[in-house]
């Protein structure tokens, strides 16, 4: 029972940190264009 006093706040801190990292990446524009890089390799011209 005593371990829950440590593990519950620790898990809440870990989840809050993960949410902070996710929203930081979303605000910086990392997830703006998900299809562009995948389609760019299909349109690659290797003509010399």
MMTF fields as JSON, N, C-alpha, C and O atoms, coordinates in Angstrom:
{
  "mmtfVersion": "1.0.0",
  "mmtfProducer": "UNKNOWN",
  "numBonds": 191,
  "numAtoms": 192,
  "numGroups": 48,
  "numChains": 1,
  "numModels": 1,
  "chainsPerModel": [1],
  "groupsPerChain": [48],
  "chainIdList": ["A"],
  "bondAtomList": [4, 2, 8, 6, 12, 10, 16, 14, 20, 18, 24, 22, 28, 26, 32, 30, 36, 34, 40, 38, 44, 42, 48, 46, 52, 50, 56, 54, 60, 58, 64, 62, 68, 66, 72, 70, 76, 74, 80, 78, 84, 82, 88, 86, 92, 90, 96, 94, 100, 98, 104, 102, 108, 106, 112, 110, 116, 114, 120, 118, 124, 122, 128, 126, 132, 130, 136, 134, 140, 138, 144, 142, 148, 146, 152, 150, 156, 154, 160, 158, 164, 162, 168, 166, 172, 170, 176, 174, 180, 178, 184, 182, 188, 186],
  "bondOrderList": [1, 1, 1, 1, 1, 1, 1, 1, 1, 1, 1, 1, 1, 1, 1, 1, 1, 1, 1, 1, 1, 1, 1, 1, 1, 1, 1, 1, 1, 1, 1, 1, 1, 1, 1, 1, 1, 1, 1, 1, 1, 1, 1, 1, 1, 1, 1],
  "groupList": [{"groupName": "UNK", "atomNameList": ["N", "CA", "C", "O"], "elementList": ["N", "C", "C", "O"], "formalChargeList": [0, 0, 0, 0], "bondAtomList": [1, 0, 2, 1, 3, 2], "bondOrderList": [1, 1, 2], "singleLetterCode": "X", "chemCompType": "L-PEPTIDE LINKING"}],
  "groupTypeList": [0, 0, 0, 0, 0, 0, 0, 0, 0, 0, 0, 0, 0, 0, 0, 0, 0, 0, 0, 0, 0, 0, 0, 0, 0, 0, 0, 0, 0, 0, 0, 0, 0, 0, 0, 0, 0, 0, 0, 0, 0, 0, 0, 0, 0, 0, 0, 0],
  "groupIdList": [1, 2, 3, 4, 5, 6, 7, 8, 9, 10, 11, 12, 13, 14, 15, 16, 17, 18, 19, 20, 21, 22, 23, 24, 25, 26, 27, 28, 29, 30, 31, 32, 33, 34, 35, 36, 37, 38, 39, 40, 41, 42, 43, 44, 45, 46, 47, 48],
  "secStructList": [7, 6, 6, 2, 2, 2, 2, 2, 2, 2, 2, 2, 2, 2, 2, 2, 2, 2, 2, 2, 2, 2, 2, 2, 2, 2, 2, 6, 6, 6, 6, 1, 7, 1, 1, 2, 2, 2, 2, 2, 6, 6, 6, 7, 7, 7, 7, 7],
  "xCoordList": [0.822, 0.0, 0.866, 0.512, 2.002, 2.861, 3.481, 3.797, 3.653, 4.252, 3.312, 3.772, 2.007, 1.056, 1.214, 0.937, 1.656, 1.883, 3.014, 3.076, 3.891, 4.959, 4.58, 4.847, 3.961, 3.723, 2.618, 2.725, 1.583, 0.481, 0.941, 0.704, 1.585, 2.07, 3.149, 3.225, 3.979, 5.011, 4.384, 4.836, 3.372, 2.713, 1.968, 1.92, 1.392, 0.728, 1.751, 1.473, 2.926, 3.986, 4.472, 4.727, 4.601, 5.047, 4.013, 4.379, 2.739, 1.686, 1.631, 1.471, 1.764, 1.753, 2.938, 2.801, 4.1, 5.277, 5.067, 5.452, 4.465, 4.203, 3.207, 3.372, 2.186, 1.205, 1.871, 1.589, 2.756, 3.467, 4.364, 4.426, 5.053, 5.901, 5.055, 5.439, 3.909, 3.055, 2.528, 2.586, 2.009, 1.475, 2.58, 2.346, 3.763, 4.895, 5.257, 5.562, 5.226, 5.506, 4.386, 4.648, 3.155, 2.03, 2.043, 1.716, 2.417, 2.467, 3.628, 3.548, 4.698, 5.836, 5.631, 6.449, 4.552, 4.235, 4.814, 4.92, 5.186, 5.803, 4.813, 5.231, 3.53, 2.532, 1.703, 0.599, 2.205, 1.429, 1.239, 0.117, 2.315, 2.238, 2.666, 3.859, 1.699, 2.01, 2.091, 2.728, 1.457, 1.427, 2.496, 2.863, 2.999, 3.968, 5.233, 5.583, 5.947, 7.18, 6.949, 7.805, 5.807, 5.533, 5.272, 5.652, 4.628, 4.349, 5.522, 5.625, 6.396, 7.535, 8.485, 9.069, 8.647, 9.556, 8.978, 9.731, 7.654, 7.052, 7.229, 7.23, 7.377, 7.526, 8.989, 9.281, 9.897, 11.317, 11.72, 11.464, 12.348, 12.837, 14.307, 15.133, 14.622, 16.01, 16.53, 17.514, 15.892, 16.345, 17.609, 17.737, 18.525, 19.808, 19.82, 20.819],
  "yCoordList": [-1.196, 0.0, 1.26, 2.266, 1.192, 2.371, 2.699, 3.854, 1.672, 1.93, 2.737, 3.433, 2.655, 3.433, 4.93, 5.731, 5.308, 6.719, 7.289, 8.498, 6.441, 6.874, 6.686, 7.555, 5.558, 5.212, 6.036, 6.364, 6.374, 7.146, 8.552, 8.954, 9.322, 10.63, 10.544, 11.403, 9.513, 9.347, 9.063, 9.61, 8.235, 7.942, 9.163, 9.379, 9.958, 11.192, 12.157, 12.82, 12.236, 13.1, 12.616, 13.427, 11.311, 10.756, 11.013, 11.363, 10.847, 11.105, 12.591, 12.948, 13.454, 14.895, 15.291, 16.142, 14.682, 14.97, 14.497, 15.197, 13.325, 12.81, 13.699, 13.947, 14.175, 15.075, 16.398, 16.966, 16.898, 18.144, 17.997, 18.906, 16.868, 16.618, 16.526, 17.07, 15.845, 15.703, 17.042, 17.344, 17.862, 19.153, 20.102, 20.962, 19.963, 20.762, 20.411, 21.298, 19.123, 18.71, 19.134, 19.508, 19.082, 19.485, 20.992, 21.438, 21.777, 23.227, 23.661, 24.706, 22.882, 23.257, 22.904, 23.275, 22.192, 21.883, 20.571, 20.352, 19.706, 18.447, 17.525, 16.7, 17.636, 16.746, 17.423, 16.967, 18.49, 19.235, 18.463, 18.349, 17.94, 17.281, 15.83, 15.528, 14.937, 13.527, 12.766, 11.714, 13.276, 12.559, 13.025, 12.273, 14.223, 14.769, 13.962, 13.603, 13.651, 12.879, 11.472, 10.94, 10.868, 9.521, 9.545, 8.611, 10.596, 10.674, 11.238, 11.007, 11.963, 12.574, 11.522, 11.734, 10.39, 9.362, 8.647, 8.109, 8.631, 8.002, 8.854, 8.315, 10.15, 11.064, 11.386, 12.373, 10.586, 10.84, 10.588, 9.514, 11.574, 11.434, 11.069, 11.806, 9.923, 9.492, 9.595, 8.939, 10.403, 10.514, 11.364, 12.385, 10.904, 11.612, 12.526, 13.201],
  "zCoordList": [0.0, 0.0, 0.0, -0.614, 0.694, 0.757, -0.6, -0.884, -1.432, -2.744, -3.635, -4.54, -3.394, -4.198, -3.964, -4.856, -2.773, -2.482, -3.332, -3.554, -3.798, -4.692, -6.157, -6.986, -6.476, -7.878, -8.523, -9.705, -7.808, -8.391, -8.781, -9.92, -7.894, -8.337, -9.414, -10.293, -9.344, -10.364, -11.734, -12.74, -11.785, -13.06, -13.591, -14.802, -12.703, -13.145, -13.74, -14.739, -13.131, -13.674, -15.035, -15.925, -15.204, -16.484, -17.577, -18.699, -17.27, -18.253, -18.601, -19.768, -17.6, -17.866, -18.74, -19.619, -18.509, -19.335, -20.771, -21.708, -20.961, -22.306, -23.048, -24.242, -22.36, -22.982, -23.34, -24.395, -22.469, -22.746, -23.979, -24.807, -24.109, -25.276, -26.543, -27.579, -26.476, -27.65, -28.118, -29.31, -27.194, -27.606, -28.051, -28.9, -27.501, -27.983, -29.411, -30.209, -29.747, -31.119, -32.056, -33.2, -31.598, -32.443, -32.694, -33.794, -31.686, -31.865, -32.755, -33.4, -32.801, -33.627, -35.095, -35.937, -35.417, -36.811, -37.292, -38.499, -36.395, -36.79, -37.495, -38.307, -37.213, -37.781, -38.871, -39.167, -39.47, -40.451, -41.759, -42.252, -42.314, -43.612, -43.458, -43.457, -43.328, -43.15, -44.469, -44.529, -45.532, -46.801, -47.778, -48.681, -47.625, -48.576, -48.72, -49.844, -47.641, -47.783, -48.335, -49.042, -48.02, -48.525, -50.024, -50.729, -50.521, -51.96, -52.741, -53.946, -52.09, -52.773, -53.345, -54.408, -52.653, -53.144, -54.357, -55.169, -54.494, -55.663, -56.911, -58.018, -56.771, -57.897, -58.173, -58.848, -57.674, -57.85, -59.291, -59.836, -59.903, -61.279, -61.248, -60.71, -61.829, -61.911, -63.341, -63.683, -64.176, -65.562, -65.615, -64.938, -66.44, -66.555, -67.753, -68.004]
}
